[in-house]
Amino acid sequence: MRVTTKLAQLRANSGNISYEEISESTGIDRQQLRELENGEANAIAFIALRIKVRTLI
């Protein structure tokens, strides 16, 4: 199942924030972010869970 996101649009709207900046604030690996943006990710549930957990900490 292909996972689609609006990551490219969100990055563009925020002044092209880097994968590094997103990675530092969310704890998601830069490669995973690239895969999400390019529609190559298939583990979105785990990634979403990581974001939620990091947000709560």
MOPAC internal coordinates of N, CA, C and O (Angstrom, degrees):
PM7 1SCF
backbone

  N    0.0000 0     0.00 0     0.00 0    0    0    0
  C    1.4511 1     0.00 0     0.00 0    1    0    0
  C    1.5187 1   109.23 1     0.00 0    2    1    0
  O    1.2310 1   121.02 1   -52.43 1    3    2    1
  N    1.3069 1   115.66 1   127.57 1    3    2    1
  C    1.4558 1   121.28 1  -179.43 1    5    3    2
  C    1.5285 1   110.41 1   -81.24 1    6    5    3
  O    1.2310 1   121.08 1   -45.28 1    7    6    5
  N    1.3102 1   115.53 1   134.72 1    7    6    5
  C    1.4558 1   122.35 1   179.08 1    9    7    6
  C    1.5230 1   108.22 1  -100.59 1   10    9    7
  O    1.2310 1   120.58 1   -50.19 1   11   10    9
  N    1.3227 1   116.50 1   129.81 1   11   10    9
  C    1.4557 1   119.87 1   176.62 1   13   11   10
  C    1.5218 1   109.44 1  -115.86 1   14   13   11
  O    1.2310 1   121.38 1   -35.23 1   15   14   13
  N    1.3187 1   114.97 1   144.77 1   15   14   13
  C    1.4599 1   120.85 1   179.14 1   17   15   14
  C    1.5301 1   108.97 1  -137.66 1   18   17   15
  O    1.2310 1   121.13 1    -7.62 1   19   18   17
  N    1.2919 1   115.45 1   172.38 1   19   18   17
  C    1.4635 1   122.01 1   175.02 1   21   19   18
  C    1.5190 1   109.64 1  -109.35 1   22   21   19
  O    1.2310 1   121.16 1  -151.36 1   23   22   21
  N    1.3167 1   115.39 1    28.64 1   23   22   21
  C    1.4598 1   119.70 1  -175.84 1   25   23   22
  C    1.5276 1   112.13 1   -60.15 1   26   25   23
  O    1.2310 1   119.70 1   136.57 1   27   26   25
  N    1.3304 1   118.17 1   -43.43 1   27   26   25
  C    1.4675 1   120.44 1   180.00 1   29   27   26
  C    1.5264 1   110.45 1   -61.12 1   30   29   27
  O    1.2310 1   120.92 1   136.88 1   31   30   29
  N    1.3144 1   115.85 1   -43.12 1   31   30   29
  C    1.4679 1   120.60 1   179.59 1   33   31   30
  C    1.5210 1   110.39 1   -65.36 1   34   33   31
  O    1.2310 1   120.13 1   136.93 1   35   34   33
  N    1.2971 1   117.36 1   -43.07 1   35   34   33
  C    1.4610 1   121.03 1   179.71 1   37   35   34
  C    1.5217 1   111.14 1   -64.55 1   38   37   35
  O    1.2310 1   120.69 1   139.68 1   39   38   37
  N    1.3331 1   116.29 1   -40.32 1   39   38   37
  C    1.4690 1   119.49 1   177.86 1   41   39   38
  C    1.5219 1   110.47 1   -64.13 1   42   41   39
  O    1.2310 1   120.19 1   136.70 1   43   42   41
  N    1.3218 1   117.24 1   -43.30 1   43   42   41
  C    1.4713 1   121.34 1   179.79 1   45   43   42
  C    1.5250 1   110.98 1   -63.05 1   46   45   43
  O    1.2310 1   120.55 1   138.36 1   47   46   45
  N    1.3247 1   116.55 1   -41.64 1   47   46   45
  C    1.4688 1   121.14 1  -179.31 1   49   47   46
  C    1.5226 1   112.44 1   -67.84 1   50   49   47
  O    1.2310 1   120.40 1   158.71 1   51   50   49
  N    1.3147 1   116.84 1   -21.29 1   51   50   49
  C    1.4677 1   120.09 1  -178.82 1   53   51   50
  C    1.5271 1   111.62 1  -102.91 1   54   53   51
  O    1.2310 1   120.34 1  -157.67 1   55   54   53
  N    1.3258 1   116.95 1    22.33 1   55   54   53
  C    1.4586 1   119.97 1   178.15 1   57   55   54
  C    1.5125 1   113.49 1    80.20 1   58   57   55
  O    1.2310 1   120.62 1  -149.43 1   59   58   57
  N    1.3284 1   116.42 1    30.57 1   59   58   57
  C    1.4667 1   122.61 1  -179.79 1   61   59   58
  C    1.5252 1   112.45 1    58.75 1   62   61   59
  O    1.2310 1   120.87 1  -128.95 1   63   62   61
  N    1.3187 1   115.95 1    51.05 1   63   62   61
  C    1.4561 1   121.22 1   175.11 1   65   63   62
  C    1.5361 1   108.44 1   -53.84 1   66   65   63
  O    1.2310 1   120.54 1   -38.64 1   67   66   65
  N    1.2997 1   116.57 1   141.36 1   67   66   65
  C    1.4657 1   120.86 1  -175.47 1   69   67   66
  C    1.5303 1   111.54 1   -80.32 1   70   69   67
  O    1.2310 1   122.07 1   -20.12 1   71   70   69
  N    1.3295 1   113.65 1   159.88 1   71   70   69
  C    1.4684 1   119.05 1   174.36 1   73   71   70
  C    1.5238 1   109.76 1   -60.39 1   74   73   71
  O    1.2310 1   120.70 1   144.24 1   75   74   73
  N    1.3246 1   116.26 1   -35.76 1   75   74   73
  C    1.4609 1   120.88 1   179.96 1   77   75   74
  C    1.5260 1   110.84 1   -60.59 1   78   77   75
  O    1.2310 1   120.34 1   134.53 1   79   78   77
  N    1.3281 1   116.96 1   -45.47 1   79   78   77
  C    1.4659 1   120.53 1   179.33 1   81   79   78
  C    1.5245 1   111.43 1   -63.63 1   82   81   79
  O    1.2310 1   120.70 1   137.02 1   83   82   81
  N    1.3196 1   116.27 1   -42.98 1   83   82   81
  C    1.4677 1   119.71 1   178.53 1   85   83   82
  C    1.5200 1   109.56 1   -65.07 1   86   85   83
  O    1.2310 1   120.73 1   137.52 1   87   86   85
  N    1.3144 1   116.20 1   -42.48 1   87   86   85
  C    1.4589 1   121.05 1  -179.94 1   89   87   86
  C    1.5236 1   111.48 1   -60.08 1   90   89   87
  O    1.2310 1   120.50 1   135.86 1   91   90   89
  N    1.3211 1   116.65 1   -44.14 1   91   90   89
  C    1.4610 1   120.58 1  -179.78 1   93   91   90
  C    1.5233 1   112.33 1   -63.85 1   94   93   91
  O    1.2310 1   120.40 1   142.89 1   95   94   93
  N    1.3318 1   116.85 1   -37.11 1   95   94   93
  C    1.4584 1   118.71 1  -176.81 1   97   95   94
  C    1.5247 1   113.77 1   -85.44 1   98   97   95
  O    1.2310 1   120.09 1   158.77 1   99   98   97
  N    1.3355 1   117.43 1   -21.23 1   99   98   97
  C    1.4709 1   119.34 1  -177.96 1  101   99   98
  C    1.5128 1   114.03 1  -111.21 1  102  101   99
  O    1.2310 1   120.49 1   159.13 1  103  102  101
  N    1.3322 1   116.67 1   -20.87 1  103  102  101
  C    1.4593 1   119.78 1  -176.39 1  105  103  102
  C    1.5206 1   112.99 1    82.86 1  106  105  103
  O    1.2310 1   120.21 1  -172.85 1  107  106  105
  N    1.3214 1   117.21 1     7.15 1  107  106  105
  C    1.4569 1   121.17 1   178.90 1  109  107  106
  C    1.5246 1   108.59 1   -88.82 1  110  109  107
  O    1.2310 1   120.67 1   -48.77 1  111  110  109
  N    1.3052 1   116.32 1   131.23 1  111  110  109
  C    1.4498 1   122.81 1  -179.96 1  113  111  110
  C    1.5306 1   111.24 1   -57.63 1  114  113  111
  O    1.2310 1   120.51 1   -36.86 1  115  114  113
  N    1.3361 1   116.64 1   143.14 1  115  114  113
  C    1.4746 1   120.79 1  -179.13 1  117  115  114
  C    1.5255 1   111.91 1   -59.00 1  118  117  115
  O    1.2310 1   119.91 1   141.94 1  119  118  117
  N    1.3314 1   117.78 1   -38.06 1  119  118  117
  C    1.4675 1   120.42 1   178.87 1  121  119  118
  C    1.5243 1   110.63 1   -63.41 1  122  121  119
  O    1.2310 1   120.20 1   139.47 1  123  122  121
  N    1.3170 1   117.22 1   -40.53 1  123  122  121
  C    1.4625 1   120.49 1   177.79 1  125  123  122
  C    1.5239 1   110.71 1   -64.02 1  126  125  123
  O    1.2310 1   120.45 1   142.29 1  127  126  125
  N    1.3162 1   116.75 1   -37.71 1  127  126  125
  C    1.4637 1   120.22 1   177.26 1  129  127  126
  C    1.5222 1   110.93 1   -63.30 1  130  129  127
  O    1.2310 1   120.55 1   136.92 1  131  130  129
  N    1.3380 1   116.55 1   -43.08 1  131  130  129
  C    1.4666 1   120.23 1   177.54 1  133  131  130
  C    1.5274 1   110.71 1   -61.10 1  134  133  131
  O    1.2310 1   120.99 1   136.58 1  135  134  133
  N    1.3324 1   115.71 1   -43.42 1  135  134  133
  C    1.4658 1   119.81 1   179.41 1  137  135  134
  C    1.5217 1   111.21 1   -63.06 1  138  137  135
  O    1.2310 1   120.52 1   140.15 1  139  138  137
  N    1.3120 1   116.61 1   -39.85 1  139  138  137
  C    1.4599 1   120.33 1   176.83 1  141  139  138
  C    1.5278 1   110.85 1   -62.01 1  142  141  139
  O    1.2310 1   120.92 1   133.37 1  143  142  141
  N    1.3183 1   115.84 1   -46.63 1  143  142  141
  C    1.4558 1   120.60 1  -177.34 1  145  143  142
  C    1.5291 1   111.85 1   -65.73 1  146  145  143
  O    1.2310 1   120.40 1   145.61 1  147  146  145
  N    1.3248 1   116.84 1   -34.39 1  147  146  145
  C    1.4584 1   121.17 1  -177.23 1  149  147  146
  C    1.5297 1   113.62 1   -91.25 1  150  149  147
  O    1.2310 1   120.23 1  -175.85 1  151  150  149
  N    1.3327 1   117.17 1     4.15 1  151  150  149
  C    1.4616 1   120.60 1   178.67 1  153  151  150
  C    1.5126 1   113.63 1    73.31 1  154  153  151
  O    1.2310 1   120.00 1  -155.48 1  155  154  153
  N    1.3180 1   117.60 1    24.52 1  155  154  153
  C    1.4613 1   122.07 1  -178.34 1  157  155  154
  C    1.5226 1   112.88 1  -103.42 1  158  157  155
  O    1.2310 1   119.87 1   175.30 1  159  158  157
  N    1.3243 1   117.85 1    -4.70 1  159  158  157
  C    1.4686 1   121.54 1  -175.92 1  161  159  158
  C    1.5197 1   110.39 1   -80.66 1  162  161  159
  O    1.2310 1   121.32 1   -33.47 1  163  162  161
  N    1.3275 1   115.09 1   146.53 1  163  162  161
  C    1.4573 1   120.14 1   175.32 1  165  163  162
  C    1.5186 1   112.25 1  -133.45 1  166  165  163
  O    1.2310 1   120.54 1  -167.60 1  167  166  165
  N    1.3266 1   116.57 1    12.40 1  167  166  165
  C    1.4642 1   120.57 1  -178.82 1  169  167  166
  C    1.5197 1   110.76 1  -123.27 1  170  169  167
  O    1.2310 1   120.44 1  -137.67 1  171  170  169
  N    1.2979 1   116.76 1    42.33 1  171  170  169
  C    1.4634 1   121.01 1  -174.92 1  173  171  170
  C    1.5259 1   112.98 1   -61.75 1  174  173  171
  O    1.2310 1   119.96 1   145.83 1  175  174  173
  N    1.3208 1   117.69 1   -34.17 1  175  174  173
  C    1.4678 1   119.73 1  -178.71 1  177  175  174
  C    1.5244 1   110.71 1   -60.72 1  178  177  175
  O    1.2310 1   120.32 1   138.05 1  179  178  177
  N    1.3183 1   117.00 1   -41.95 1  179  178  177
  C    1.4585 1   120.33 1   179.93 1  181  179  178
  C    1.5245 1   110.79 1   -70.26 1  182  181  179
  O    1.2310 1   120.35 1   141.02 1  183  182  181
  N    1.3053 1   116.94 1   -38.98 1  183  182  181
  C    1.4587 1   120.61 1   179.10 1  185  183  182
  C    1.5237 1   110.29 1   -65.92 1  186  185  183
  O    1.2310 1   120.15 1   135.08 1  187  186  185
  N    1.3229 1   117.32 1   -44.92 1  187  186  185
  C    1.4587 1   120.78 1   178.77 1  189  187  186
  C    1.5262 1   110.50 1   -61.11 1  190  189  187
  O    1.2310 1   120.43 1   140.27 1  191  190  189
  N    1.3018 1   116.78 1   -39.73 1  191  190  189
  C    1.4572 1   120.98 1   178.36 1  193  191  190
  C    1.5218 1   110.47 1   -63.04 1  194  193  191
  O    1.2310 1   120.23 1   137.75 1  195  194  193
  N    1.3212 1   117.16 1   -42.25 1  195  194  193
  C    1.4599 1   120.45 1   178.63 1  197  195  194
  C    1.5230 1   110.95 1   -61.74 1  198  197  195
  O    1.2310 1   120.19 1   138.86 1  199  198  197
  N    1.3164 1   117.23 1   -41.14 1  199  198  197
  C    1.4622 1   120.38 1   179.39 1  201  199  198
  C    1.5187 1   109.94 1   -62.56 1  202  201  199
  O    1.2310 1   120.30 1   133.94 1  203  202  201
  N    1.3161 1   117.03 1   -46.06 1  203  202  201
  C    1.4642 1   120.58 1  -178.18 1  205  203  202
  C    1.5195 1   111.08 1   -62.95 1  206  205  203
  O    1.2310 1   120.61 1   137.38 1  207  206  205
  N    1.3252 1   116.44 1   -42.62 1  207  206  205
  C    1.4595 1   119.71 1  -179.60 1  209  207  206
  C    1.5326 1   109.90 1   -64.55 1  210  209  207
  O    1.2310 1   119.96 1   136.19 1  211  210  209
  N    1.3078 1   117.67 1   -43.81 1  211  210  209
  C    1.4627 1   120.96 1   179.72 1  213  211  210
  C    1.5329 1   111.03 1   -63.59 1  214  213  211
  O    1.2310 1   120.52 1   144.01 1  215  214  213
  N    1.3048 1   116.61 1   -35.99 1  215  214  213
  C    1.4558 1   120.54 1   179.98 1  217  215  214
  C    1.5210 1   111.18 1   -65.72 1  218  217  215
  O    1.2310 1   120.72 1   145.53 1  219  218  217
  N    1.3115 1   116.23 1   -34.47 1  219  218  217
  C    1.4644 1   120.97 1  -178.31 1  221  219  218
  C    1.5191 1   113.06 1   -76.93 1  222  221  219
  O    1.2310 1   120.23 1   156.69 1  223  222  221
  N    1.3104 1   117.16 1   -23.31 1  223  222  221
  C    1.4667 1   120.67 1  -176.51 1  225  223  222
  C    1.5078 1   111.62 1   -76.84 1  226  225  223
  O    1.2310 1   120.10 1   180.00 1  227  226  225

